[in-house]
């Protein structure tokens, strides 16, 4: 959405004045490599990776101790513009999805809650 900001400058004598209001449009998905949904999850969740330039990339799933659960690497010839994988993790735990596309990297945590 749009966020509005202004600065308050306060002098040593206690007097102050505000700057003009500035608006900043925030697009949460813009520039993101990685999307995880739903999160938190009951165990079944999807991971999607954006790779618009078809660069070398990898995706790793780690448990809370840092142990590797799953990994996939793409070289330039295998790289896709958009890739998605579904996971089904039965254990109530926090996992981490680590990805790198070209020289950009991103890590997100996935919370697995009790199934009902």
MOPAC internal coordinates of N, CA, C and O (Angstrom, degrees):
PM7 1SCF
backbone

  N    0.0000 0     0.00 0     0.00 0    0    0    0
  C    1.4354 1     0.00 0     0.00 0    1    0    0
  C    1.5093 1   111.07 1     0.00 0    2    1    0
  O    1.2310 1   121.18 1    15.59 1    3    2    1
  N    1.2822 1   115.34 1  -164.41 1    3    2    1
  C    1.4556 1   121.62 1   179.65 1    5    3    2
  C    1.5245 1   108.60 1  -103.41 1    6    5    3
  O    1.2310 1   120.94 1   -50.20 1    7    6    5
  N    1.3375 1   115.80 1   129.80 1    7    6    5
  C    1.4654 1   122.36 1   176.25 1    9    7    6
  C    1.5207 1   108.26 1  -110.29 1   10    9    7
  O    1.2310 1   121.06 1   -35.35 1   11   10    9
  N    1.3414 1   115.57 1   144.65 1   11   10    9
  C    1.4548 1   121.66 1  -179.45 1   13   11   10
  C    1.5250 1   109.25 1  -115.61 1   14   13   11
  O    1.2310 1   120.63 1   -44.96 1   15   14   13
  N    1.3266 1   116.40 1   135.04 1   15   14   13
  C    1.4556 1   121.95 1  -177.93 1   17   15   14
  C    1.5170 1   110.20 1  -131.31 1   18   17   15
  O    1.2310 1   121.41 1   -28.93 1   19   18   17
  N    1.3423 1   114.91 1   151.07 1   19   18   17
  C    1.4502 1   121.47 1   168.49 1   21   19   18
  C    1.5263 1   106.97 1  -151.72 1   22   21   19
  O    1.2310 1   121.12 1   -26.16 1   23   22   21
  N    1.3142 1   115.47 1   153.84 1   23   22   21
  C    1.4606 1   121.17 1   179.87 1   25   23   22
  C    1.5171 1   109.91 1  -103.17 1   26   25   23
  O    1.2310 1   121.56 1   -32.09 1   27   26   25
  N    1.3249 1   114.61 1   147.91 1   27   26   25
  C    1.4621 1   120.49 1   175.21 1   29   27   26
  C    1.5248 1   106.62 1  -116.83 1   30   29   27
  O    1.2310 1   120.69 1   -61.45 1   31   30   29
  N    1.3286 1   116.28 1   118.55 1   31   30   29
  C    1.4624 1   120.64 1   178.57 1   33   31   30
  C    1.5211 1   107.94 1  -103.06 1   34   33   31
  O    1.2310 1   121.21 1   -58.40 1   35   34   33
  N    1.3349 1   115.29 1   121.60 1   35   34   33
  C    1.4644 1   119.13 1  -178.22 1   37   35   34
  C    1.5281 1   108.82 1  -113.61 1   38   37   35
  O    1.2310 1   121.21 1   -48.34 1   39   38   37
  N    1.3345 1   115.29 1   131.66 1   39   38   37
  C    1.4590 1   121.83 1   178.06 1   41   39   38
  C    1.5272 1   109.86 1   -85.03 1   42   41   39
  O    1.2310 1   121.20 1   -13.52 1   43   42   41
  N    1.3453 1   115.31 1   166.48 1   43   42   41
  C    1.4659 1   120.18 1   179.32 1   45   43   42
  C    1.5294 1   111.95 1   -63.66 1   46   45   43
  O    1.2310 1   120.14 1   154.62 1   47   46   45
  N    1.3125 1   117.33 1   -25.38 1   47   46   45
  C    1.4715 1   120.17 1  -179.65 1   49   47   46
  C    1.5311 1   112.52 1   -85.37 1   50   49   47
  O    1.2310 1   120.07 1  -175.62 1   51   50   49
  N    1.3482 1   117.46 1     4.38 1   51   50   49
  C    1.4551 1   120.74 1   177.02 1   53   51   50
  C    1.5086 1   114.89 1    93.65 1   54   53   51
  O    1.2310 1   120.04 1   169.81 1   55   54   53
  N    1.3190 1   117.53 1   -10.19 1   55   54   53
  C    1.4620 1   119.19 1   178.23 1   57   55   54
  C    1.5354 1   108.56 1   -77.46 1   58   57   55
  O    1.2310 1   121.66 1   -28.46 1   59   58   57
  N    1.3247 1   114.42 1   151.54 1   59   58   57
  C    1.4676 1   118.49 1  -178.23 1   61   59   58
  C    1.5089 1   110.88 1  -147.12 1   62   61   59
  O    1.2310 1   121.47 1   -15.83 1   63   62   61
  N    1.3169 1   114.80 1   164.17 1   63   62   61
  C    1.4600 1   121.13 1   172.41 1   65   63   62
  C    1.5192 1   108.55 1  -149.67 1   66   65   63
  O    1.2310 1   121.42 1   -25.73 1   67   66   65
  N    1.3344 1   114.88 1   154.27 1   67   66   65
  C    1.4569 1   121.54 1  -178.51 1   69   67   66
  C    1.5238 1   110.61 1  -102.66 1   70   69   67
  O    1.2310 1   120.86 1   -32.28 1   71   70   69
  N    1.3064 1   115.96 1   147.72 1   71   70   69
  C    1.4641 1   120.64 1   172.95 1   73   71   70
  C    1.5201 1   108.39 1   -78.07 1   74   73   71
  O    1.2310 1   120.78 1    -6.00 1   75   74   73
  N    1.3064 1   116.11 1   174.00 1   75   74   73
  C    1.4531 1   119.81 1   174.31 1   77   75   74
  C    1.5274 1   109.34 1   -70.45 1   78   77   75
  O    1.2310 1   120.58 1   -26.50 1   79   78   77
  N    1.2984 1   116.50 1   153.50 1   79   78   77
  C    1.4597 1   121.93 1   178.88 1   81   79   78
  C    1.5258 1   109.40 1   -75.37 1   82   81   79
  O    1.2310 1   121.29 1   -44.99 1   83   82   81
  N    1.3255 1   115.14 1   135.01 1   83   82   81
  C    1.4584 1   121.96 1   178.65 1   85   83   82
  C    1.5256 1   107.32 1  -120.90 1   86   85   83
  O    1.2310 1   120.57 1   -44.45 1   87   86   85
  N    1.3308 1   116.51 1   135.55 1   87   86   85
  C    1.4687 1   119.63 1   177.55 1   89   87   86
  C    1.5254 1   109.56 1  -104.05 1   90   89   87
  O    1.2310 1   121.68 1   -35.96 1   91   90   89
  N    1.3256 1   114.39 1   144.04 1   91   90   89
  C    1.4641 1   121.67 1   178.73 1   93   91   90
  C    1.5172 1   107.37 1  -130.04 1   94   93   91
  O    1.2310 1   120.68 1   -56.84 1   95   94   93
  N    1.3396 1   116.30 1   123.16 1   95   94   93
  C    1.4677 1   120.47 1   177.28 1   97   95   94
  C    1.5223 1   108.26 1   -85.06 1   98   97   95
  O    1.2310 1   120.94 1   -54.72 1   99   98   97
  N    1.3145 1   115.81 1   125.28 1   99   98   97
  C    1.4592 1   121.70 1  -179.19 1  101   99   98
  C    1.5197 1   108.72 1  -109.44 1  102  101   99
  O    1.2310 1   120.73 1   -54.72 1  103  102  101
  N    1.3222 1   116.21 1   125.28 1  103  102  101
  C    1.4612 1   121.58 1   175.27 1  105  103  102
  C    1.5079 1   106.35 1  -115.32 1  106  105  103
  O    1.2310 1   120.49 1   -75.19 1  107  106  105
  N    1.3264 1   116.68 1   104.81 1  107  106  105
  C    1.4551 1   122.72 1  -172.78 1  109  107  106
  C    1.5219 1   112.75 1   -60.39 1  110  109  107
  O    1.2310 1   119.69 1   145.72 1  111  110  109
  N    1.3193 1   118.19 1   -34.28 1  111  110  109
  C    1.4541 1   120.82 1  -175.56 1  113  111  110
  C    1.5229 1   112.67 1   -85.24 1  114  113  111
  O    1.2310 1   120.17 1   163.01 1  115  114  113
  N    1.3183 1   117.27 1   -16.99 1  115  114  113
  C    1.4602 1   120.62 1  -175.42 1  117  115  114
  C    1.5215 1   110.47 1   -66.36 1  118  117  115
  O    1.2310 1   120.47 1   -50.63 1  119  118  117
  N    1.3109 1   116.70 1   129.37 1  119  118  117
  C    1.4479 1   121.35 1   178.03 1  121  119  118
  C    1.5136 1   114.50 1    81.82 1  122  121  119
  O    1.2310 1   119.70 1   176.42 1  123  122  121
  N    1.3061 1   118.17 1    -3.58 1  123  122  121
  C    1.4524 1   120.74 1  -179.97 1  125  123  122
  C    1.5171 1   110.32 1   -81.00 1  126  125  123
  O    1.2310 1   121.00 1   -44.14 1  127  126  125
  N    1.3085 1   115.69 1   135.86 1  127  126  125
  C    1.4563 1   121.93 1   176.60 1  129  127  126
  C    1.5208 1   110.50 1   -86.39 1  130  129  127
  O    1.2310 1   120.97 1   146.33 1  131  130  129
  N    1.3083 1   115.75 1   -33.67 1  131  130  129
  C    1.4465 1   122.45 1  -164.63 1  133  131  130
  C    1.5204 1   111.00 1  -123.31 1  134  133  131
  O    1.2310 1   120.73 1   -44.50 1  135  134  133
  N    1.3312 1   116.21 1   135.50 1  135  134  133
  C    1.4618 1   121.60 1   172.90 1  137  135  134
  C    1.5248 1   107.57 1  -129.73 1  138  137  135
  O    1.2310 1   120.88 1   -44.10 1  139  138  137
  N    1.3180 1   115.92 1   135.90 1  139  138  137
  C    1.4573 1   122.25 1   178.47 1  141  139  138
  C    1.5147 1   107.19 1  -126.49 1  142  141  139
  O    1.2310 1   120.58 1   -51.02 1  143  142  141
  N    1.3354 1   116.50 1   128.98 1  143  142  141
  C    1.4600 1   119.26 1  -178.11 1  145  143  142
  C    1.5129 1   110.68 1  -153.57 1  146  145  143
  O    1.2310 1   119.38 1   -37.00 1  147  146  145
  N    1.3246 1   118.79 1   143.00 1  147  146  145
  C    1.4625 1   126.32 1   -14.39 1  149  147  146
  C    1.5279 1   110.59 1   -73.55 1  150  149  147
  O    1.2310 1   120.81 1   -21.80 1  151  150  149
  N    1.2976 1   116.05 1   158.20 1  151  150  149
  C    1.4574 1   121.29 1   179.01 1  153  151  150
  C    1.5221 1   108.07 1  -150.29 1  154  153  151
  O    1.2310 1   119.23 1   -67.52 1  155  154  153
  N    1.3263 1   119.08 1   112.48 1  155  154  153
  C    1.4598 1   128.70 1     8.62 1  157  155  154
  C    1.5246 1   111.98 1   -70.13 1  158  157  155
  O    1.2310 1   122.06 1   -15.83 1  159  158  157
  N    1.3441 1   113.66 1   164.17 1  159  158  157
  C    1.4522 1   120.75 1  -174.53 1  161  159  158
  C    1.5175 1   110.15 1  -134.20 1  162  161  159
  O    1.2310 1   121.05 1   -21.88 1  163  162  161
  N    1.3130 1   115.60 1   158.12 1  163  162  161
  C    1.4668 1   120.12 1   174.39 1  165  163  162
  C    1.5255 1   110.66 1   -85.14 1  166  165  163
  O    1.2310 1   120.19 1  -175.43 1  167  166  165
  N    1.3122 1   117.23 1     4.57 1  167  166  165
  C    1.4611 1   122.21 1   178.29 1  169  167  166
  C    1.5082 1   112.49 1   131.81 1  170  169  167
  O    1.2310 1   120.19 1   149.38 1  171  170  169
  N    1.3272 1   117.24 1   -30.62 1  171  170  169
  C    1.4602 1   122.20 1   179.70 1  173  171  170
  C    1.5259 1   108.34 1   -98.91 1  174  173  171
  O    1.2310 1   120.73 1   -63.48 1  175  174  173
  N    1.3485 1   116.21 1   116.52 1  175  174  173
  C    1.4589 1   120.24 1   179.78 1  177  175  174
  C    1.5192 1   109.58 1  -147.68 1  178  177  175
  O    1.2310 1   120.94 1   -17.96 1  179  178  177
  N    1.3251 1   115.81 1   162.04 1  179  178  177
  C    1.4593 1   122.04 1   179.54 1  181  179  178
  C    1.5132 1   110.20 1  -115.14 1  182  181  179
  O    1.2310 1   121.69 1   -32.46 1  183  182  181
  N    1.3203 1   114.37 1   147.54 1  183  182  181
  C    1.4545 1   122.51 1   175.49 1  185  183  182
  C    1.5176 1   106.85 1  -120.88 1  186  185  183
  O    1.2310 1   120.15 1   -51.08 1  187  186  185
  N    1.3268 1   117.33 1   128.92 1  187  186  185
  C    1.4615 1   119.89 1   175.61 1  189  187  186
  C    1.5185 1   109.11 1  -123.19 1  190  189  187
  O    1.2310 1   121.29 1   -34.31 1  191  190  189
  N    1.3090 1   115.13 1   145.69 1  191  190  189
  C    1.4525 1   122.61 1  -176.46 1  193  191  190
  C    1.5175 1   108.89 1  -125.11 1  194  193  191
  O    1.2310 1   120.70 1   -49.41 1  195  194  193
  N    1.3303 1   116.27 1   130.59 1  195  194  193
  C    1.4524 1   121.87 1   177.46 1  197  195  194
  C    1.5255 1   108.41 1  -100.71 1  198  197  195
  O    1.2310 1   120.73 1   -52.50 1  199  198  197
  N    1.3373 1   116.20 1   127.50 1  199  198  197
  C    1.4598 1   121.75 1  -179.22 1  201  199  198
  C    1.5272 1   108.40 1  -141.15 1  202  201  199
  O    1.2310 1   120.18 1  -110.38 1  203  202  201
  N    1.3441 1   117.26 1    69.62 1  203  202  201
  C    1.4669 1   120.28 1  -172.12 1  205  203  202
  C    1.5235 1   114.81 1   -62.59 1  206  205  203
  O    1.2310 1   119.59 1   156.86 1  207  206  205
  N    1.3329 1   118.39 1   -23.14 1  207  206  205
  C    1.4673 1   120.89 1  -179.03 1  209  207  206
  C    1.5235 1   113.13 1  -101.48 1  210  209  207
  O    1.2310 1   120.39 1  -171.99 1  211  210  209
  N    1.3302 1   116.86 1     8.01 1  211  210  209
  C    1.4655 1   122.85 1  -179.92 1  213  211  210
  C    1.5319 1   111.76 1    51.31 1  214  213  211
  O    1.2310 1   121.31 1  -128.04 1  215  214  213
  N    1.3295 1   115.10 1    51.96 1  215  214  213
  C    1.4551 1   121.41 1   179.48 1  217  215  214
  C    1.5235 1   110.75 1   -89.66 1  218  217  215
  O    1.2310 1   120.96 1   -11.89 1  219  218  217
  N    1.3300 1   115.76 1   168.11 1  219  218  217
  C    1.4637 1   119.44 1   173.08 1  221  219  218
  C    1.5183 1   107.98 1   -58.61 1  222  221  219
  O    1.2310 1   120.84 1   -37.50 1  223  222  221
  N    1.3208 1   116.00 1   142.50 1  223  222  221
  C    1.4605 1   119.27 1  -176.54 1  225  223  222
  C    1.5148 1   110.38 1  -153.54 1  226  225  223
  O    1.2310 1   121.15 1   -18.94 1  227  226  225
  N    1.3373 1   115.40 1   161.06 1  227  226  225
  C    1.4590 1   120.43 1   169.82 1  229  227  226
  C    1.5167 1   109.32 1  -147.17 1  230  229  227
  O    1.2310 1   121.50 1   -23.42 1  231  230  229
  N    1.3234 1   114.74 1   156.58 1  231  230  229
  C    1.4519 1   122.95 1   175.44 1  233  231  230
  C    1.5203 1   106.52 1  -133.20 1  234  233  231
  O    1.2310 1   120.57 1   -48.24 1  235  234  233
  N    1.3305 1   116.51 1   131.76 1  235  234  233
  C    1.4636 1   121.46 1   178.35 1  237  235  234
  C    1.5206 1   108.90 1  -128.70 1  238  237  235
  O    1.2310 1   120.86 1   -34.98 1  239  238  237
  N    1.3159 1   115.96 1   145.02 1  239  238  237
  C    1.4570 1   122.58 1   172.59 1  241  239  238
  C    1.5158 1   107.19 1  -115.41 1  242  241  239
  O    1.2310 1   120.49 1   -58.32 1  243  242  241
  N    1.3315 1   116.67 1   121.68 1  243  242  241
  C    1.4641 1   122.83 1  -178.26 1  245  243  242
  C    1.5168 1   109.68 1  -118.81 1  246  245  243
  O    1.2310 1   120.50 1   -32.40 1  247  246  245
  N    1.3364 1   116.66 1   147.60 1  247  246  245
  C    1.4605 1   118.52 1   173.35 1  249  247  246
  C    1.5270 1   109.18 1   -84.54 1  250  249  247
  O    1.2310 1   120.35 1     3.29 1  251  250  249
  N    1.3219 1   116.94 1  -176.71 1  251  250  249
  C    1.4668 1   120.57 1  -174.61 1  253  251  250
  C    1.5190 1   113.14 1   -68.64 1  254  253  251
  O    1.2310 1   119.69 1   164.69 1  255  254  253
  N    1.3293 1   118.20 1   -15.31 1  255  254  253
  C    1.4671 1   120.40 1   176.70 1  257  255  254
  C    1.5220 1   111.75 1   -91.89 1  258  257  255
  O    1.2310 1   120.31 1   176.28 1  259  258  257
  N    1.3376 1   117.01 1    -3.72 1  259  258  257
  C    1.4573 1   121.23 1  -179.23 1  261  259  258
  C    1.5164 1   113.45 1    91.78 1  262  261  259
  O    1.2310 1   120.34 1  -175.74 1  263  262  261
  N    1.3434 1   116.95 1     4.26 1  263  262  261
  C    1.4669 1   120.40 1   178.77 1  265  263  262
  C    1.5207 1   109.97 1   -74.36 1  266  265  263
  O    1.2310 1   121.05 1   -41.06 1  267  266  265
  N    1.3100 1   115.60 1   138.94 1  267  266  265
  C    1.4565 1   122.00 1  -178.89 1  269  267  266
  C    1.5318 1   110.01 1   -73.60 1  270  269  267
  O    1.2310 1   120.53 1   -55.93 1  271  270  269
  N    1.3382 1   116.59 1   124.07 1  271  270  269
  C    1.4631 1   122.74 1   177.48 1  273  271  270
  C    1.5292 1   109.66 1   -97.10 1  274  273  271
  O    1.2310 1   121.08 1   138.39 1  275  274  273
  N    1.3280 1   115.54 1   -41.61 1  275  274  273
  C    1.4638 1   121.10 1  -175.40 1  277  275  274
  C    1.5216 1   108.54 1  -156.99 1  278  277  275
  O    1.2310 1   120.51 1   -30.52 1  279  278  277
  N    1.3464 1   116.63 1   149.48 1  279  278  277
  C    1.4578 1   120.95 1   178.50 1  281  279  278
  C    1.5153 1   109.88 1  -150.74 1  282  281  279
  O    1.2310 1   121.02 1   -35.36 1  283  282  281
  N    1.3205 1   115.65 1   144.64 1  283  282  281
  C    1.4668 1   121.17 1   173.06 1  285  283  282
  C    1.5183 1   108.12 1  -142.39 1  286  285  283
  O    1.2310 1   120.78 1   -45.55 1  287  286  285
  N    1.3390 1   116.12 1   134.45 1  287  286  285
  C    1.4641 1   122.14 1   179.04 1  289  287  286
  C    1.5164 1   109.55 1  -118.43 1  290  289  287
  O    1.2310 1   121.09 1   -37.81 1  291  290  289
  N    1.3234 1   115.51 1   142.19 1  291  290  289
  C    1.4588 1   122.59 1   176.80 1  293  291  290
  C    1.5192 1   108.05 1  -117.60 1  294  293  291
  O    1.2310 1   119.58 1   -52.56 1  295  294  293
  N    1.3256 1   118.40 1   127.44 1  295  294  293
  C    1.4625 1   118.43 1   168.85 1  297  295  294
  C    1.5229 1   106.93 1   -89.92 1  298  297  295
  O    1.2310 1   119.96 1    -2.20 1  299  298  297
  N    1.3149 1   117.68 1   177.80 1  299  298  297
  C    1.4770 1   119.99 1  -174.82 1  301  299  298
  C    1.5259 1   112.27 1   -59.19 1  302  301  299
  O    1.2310 1   119.63 1   144.13 1  303  302  301
  N    1.3281 1   118.30 1   -35.87 1  303  302  301
  C    1.4587 1   120.73 1  -178.04 1  305  303  302
  C    1.5386 1   111.86 1   -72.76 1  306  305  303
  O    1.2310 1   119.96 1   149.79 1  307  306  305
  N    1.3343 1   117.68 1   -30.21 1  307  306  305
  C    1.4716 1   121.85 1  -178.67 1  309  307  306
  C    1.5212 1   112.80 1   -90.06 1  310  309  307
  O    1.2310 1   120.33 1   163.98 1  311  310  309
  N    1.3193 1   116.97 1   -16.02 1  311  310  309
  C    1.4668 1   120.71 1  -172.27 1  313  311  310
  C    1.5183 1   111.47 1   -60.26 1  314  313  311
  O    1.2310 1   121.63 1   -38.33 1  315  314  313
  N    1.3126 1   114.49 1   141.67 1  315  314  313
  C    1.4635 1   122.30 1   179.34 1  317  315  314
  C    1.5220 1   108.83 1  -114.64 1  318  317  315
  O    1.2310 1   120.45 1   -23.32 1  319  318  317
  N    1.3190 1   116.75 1   156.68 1  319  318  317
  C    1.4609 1   120.95 1   175.25 1  321  319  318
  C    1.5236 1   110.69 1   -65.29 1  322  321  319
  O    1.2310 1   120.99 1   141.95 1  323  322  321
  N    1.3314 1   115.70 1   -38.05 1  323  322  321
  C    1.4537 1   121.93 1  -176.38 1  325  323  322
  C    1.5156 1   107.44 1  -144.27 1  326  325  323
  O    1.2310 1   120.29 1   -48.21 1  327  326  325
  N    1.3128 1   117.05 1   131.79 1  327  326  325
  C    1.4591 1   121.77 1  -178.40 1  329  327  326
  C    1.5206 1   108.35 1  -134.09 1  330  329  327
  O    1.2310 1   120.39 1   -36.51 1  331  330  329
  N    1.3271 1   116.87 1   143.49 1  331  330  329
  C    1.4641 1   120.78 1  -179.73 1  333  331  330
  C    1.5201 1   110.22 1  -141.85 1  334  333  331
  O    1.2310 1   120.84 1   -37.69 1  335  334  333
  N    1.3276 1   116.00 1   142.31 1  335  334  333
  C    1.4650 1   122.02 1   176.55 1  337  335  334
  C    1.5115 1   108.55 1  -140.53 1  338  337  335
  O    1.2310 1   121.47 1   -35.94 1  339  338  337
  N    1.3271 1   114.79 1   144.06 1  339  338  337
  C    1.4559 1   121.29 1   178.59 1  341  339  338
  C    1.5277 1   108.86 1  -105.13 1  342  341  339
  O    1.2310 1   120.16 1   -42.75 1  343  342  341
  N    1.3136 1   117.31 1   137.25 1  343  342  341
  C    1.4561 1   123.34 1   178.06 1  345  343  342
  C    1.5180 1   109.15 1  -118.84 1  346  345  343
  O    1.2310 1   120.84 1   -29.48 1  347  346  345
  N    1.3234 1   116.00 1   150.52 1  347  346  345
  C    1.4554 1   122.13 1   174.16 1  349  347  346
  C    1.5187 1   106.96 1  -131.99 1  350  349  347
  O    1.2310 1   120.47 1   -78.75 1  351  350  349
  N    1.3159 1   116.70 1   101.25 1  351  350  349
  C    1.4595 1   122.31 1  -176.33 1  353  351  350
  C    1.5235 1   109.34 1  -110.63 1  354  353  351
  O    1.2310 1   119.80 1   -64.09 1  355  354  353
  N    1.3108 1   117.99 1   115.91 1  355  354  353
  C    1.4582 1   120.61 1  -174.51 1  357  355  354
  C    1.5214 1   114.51 1   -77.89 1  358  357  355
  O    1.2310 1   119.66 1   157.60 1  359  358  357
  N    1.3168 1   118.25 1   -22.40 1  359  358  357
  C    1.4522 1   120.36 1  -171.80 1  361  359  358
  C    1.5225 1   112.58 1   -85.61 1  362  361  359
  O    1.2310 1   121.03 1   -48.98 1  363  362  361
  N    1.3232 1   115.63 1   131.02 1  363  362  361
  C    1.4625 1   123.42 1   175.86 1  365  363  362
  C    1.5241 1   107.33 1   -67.07 1  366  365  363
  O    1.2310 1   120.62 1   -74.25 1  367  366  365
  N    1.3358 1   116.43 1   105.75 1  367  366  365
  C    1.4677 1   120.63 1  -174.43 1  369  367  366
  C    1.5301 1   109.48 1  -165.75 1  370  369  367
  O    1.2310 1   121.05 1    -6.75 1  371  370  369
  N    1.3166 1   115.59 1   173.25 1  371  370  369
  C    1.4594 1   122.37 1   172.01 1  373  371  370
  C    1.5241 1   106.93 1  -104.03 1  374  373  371
  O    1.2310 1   120.98 1   -49.24 1  375  374  373
  N    1.3169 1   115.73 1   130.76 1  375  374  373
  C    1.4614 1   122.08 1   177.57 1  377  375  374
  C    1.5214 1   108.34 1  -118.90 1  378  377  375
  O    1.2310 1   120.77 1   -17.02 1  379  378  377
  N    1.3262 1   116.13 1   162.98 1  379  378  377
  C    1.4572 1   121.66 1   178.41 1  381  379  378
  C    1.5184 1   109.43 1  -126.37 1  382  381  379
  O    1.2310 1   121.10 1   -47.59 1  383  382  381
  N    1.3299 1   115.51 1   132.41 1  383  382  381
  C    1.4535 1   121.52 1   174.27 1  385  383  382
  C    1.5242 1   105.67 1  -105.78 1  386  385  383
  O    1.2310 1   121.21 1   -58.92 1  387  386  385
  N    1.3258 1   115.30 1   121.08 1  387  386  385
  C    1.4589 1   122.40 1  -178.24 1  389  387  386
  C    1.5154 1   107.21 1  -114.48 1  390  389  387
  O    1.2310 1   120.43 1   -47.20 1  391  390  389
  N    1.3214 1   116.78 1   132.80 1  391  390  389
  C    1.4539 1   119.76 1   178.97 1  393  391  390
  C    1.5123 1   110.52 1  -139.36 1  394  393  391
  O    1.2310 1   121.62 1   -26.80 1  395  394  393
  N    1.3121 1   114.50 1   153.20 1  395  394  393
  C    1.4529 1   121.15 1   172.30 1  397  395  394
  C    1.5193 1   107.74 1  -139.96 1  398  397  395
  O    1.2310 1   121.02 1   -48.21 1  399  398  397
  N    1.3209 1   115.65 1   131.79 1  399  398  397
  C    1.4612 1   122.86 1   175.78 1  401  399  398
  C    1.5174 1   105.75 1  -127.30 1  402  401  399
  O    1.2310 1   120.54 1   -64.13 1  403  402  401
  N    1.3301 1   116.58 1   115.87 1  403  402  401
  C    1.4603 1   119.80 1  -174.96 1  405  403  402
  C    1.5102 1   109.01 1    59.53 1  406  405  403
  O    1.2310 1   119.81 1    56.53 1  407  406  405
  N    1.3290 1   117.96 1  -123.47 1  407  406  405
  C    1.4629 1   120.73 1   179.00 1  409  407  406
  C    1.5303 1   112.77 1  -102.68 1  410  409  407
  O    1.2310 1   119.87 1  -170.85 1  411  410  409
  N    1.3287 1   117.85 1     9.15 1  411  410  409
  C    1.4655 1   121.62 1   177.98 1  413  411  410
  C    1.5214 1   109.26 1  -101.11 1  414  413  411
  O    1.2310 1   120.84 1   -43.08 1  415  414  413
  N    1.3278 1   116.01 1   136.92 1  415  414  413
  C    1.4597 1   119.55 1   177.40 1  417  415  414
  C    1.5197 1   109.30 1  -129.95 1  418  417  415
  O    1.2310 1   121.42 1   -23.78 1  419  418  417
  N    1.3178 1   114.89 1   156.22 1  419  418  417
  C    1.4547 1   120.84 1  -179.00 1  421  419  418
  C    1.5208 1   108.32 1  -152.79 1  422  421  419
  O    1.2310 1   120.70 1   -38.05 1  423  422  421
  N    1.3221 1   116.26 1   141.95 1  423  422  421
  C    1.4620 1   122.64 1   176.79 1  425  423  422
  C    1.5180 1   108.05 1  -129.36 1  426  425  423
  O    1.2310 1   120.84 1   -45.66 1  427  426  425
  N    1.3262 1   115.99 1   134.34 1  427  426  425
  C    1.4622 1   120.71 1   175.41 1  429  427  426
  C    1.5125 1   108.92 1  -133.37 1  430  429  427
  O    1.2310 1   120.96 1   -32.69 1  431  430  429
  N    1.3138 1   115.77 1   147.31 1  431  430  429
  C    1.4635 1   118.86 1   177.45 1  433  431  430
  C    1.5144 1   109.55 1   -96.34 1  434  433  431
  O    1.2310 1   121.55 1   -30.36 1  435  434  433
  N    1.3313 1   114.64 1   149.64 1  435  434  433
  C    1.4541 1   122.76 1   177.66 1  437  435  434
  C    1.5257 1   106.42 1  -121.30 1  438  437  435
  O    1.2310 1   120.13 1   -52.73 1  439  438  437
  N    1.3072 1   117.35 1   127.27 1  439  438  437
  C    1.4565 1   121.55 1   179.50 1  441  439  438
  C    1.5262 1   108.25 1  -103.17 1  442  441  439
  O    1.2310 1   121.11 1   -57.10 1  443  442  441
  N    1.3257 1   115.48 1   122.90 1  443  442  441
  C    1.4676 1   121.10 1   176.44 1  445  443  442
  C    1.5250 1   107.28 1  -101.13 1  446  445  443
  O    1.2310 1   121.37 1   -60.62 1  447  446  445
  N    1.3213 1   114.98 1   119.38 1  447  446  445
  C    1.4691 1   121.45 1  -178.73 1  449  447  446
  C    1.5134 1   108.95 1  -102.79 1  450  449  447
  O    1.2310 1   120.91 1   -12.01 1  451  450  449
  N    1.3244 1   115.87 1   167.99 1  451  450  449
  C    1.4752 1   120.42 1  -179.70 1  453  451  450
  C    1.5135 1   111.54 1   -60.04 1  454  453  451
  O    1.2310 1   121.36 1   -40.80 1  455  454  453
  N    1.3262 1   115.01 1   139.20 1  455  454  453
  C    1.4693 1   119.89 1   175.70 1  457  455  454
  C    1.5165 1   108.69 1   -77.68 1  458  457  455
  O    1.2310 1   120.78 1   -34.71 1  459  458  457
  N    1.3167 1   116.12 1   145.29 1  459  458  457
  C    1.4750 1   119.08 1  -179.01 1  461  459  458
  C    1.4951 1   110.32 1  -115.61 1  462  461  459
  O    1.2310 1   120.10 1   180.00 1  463  462  461

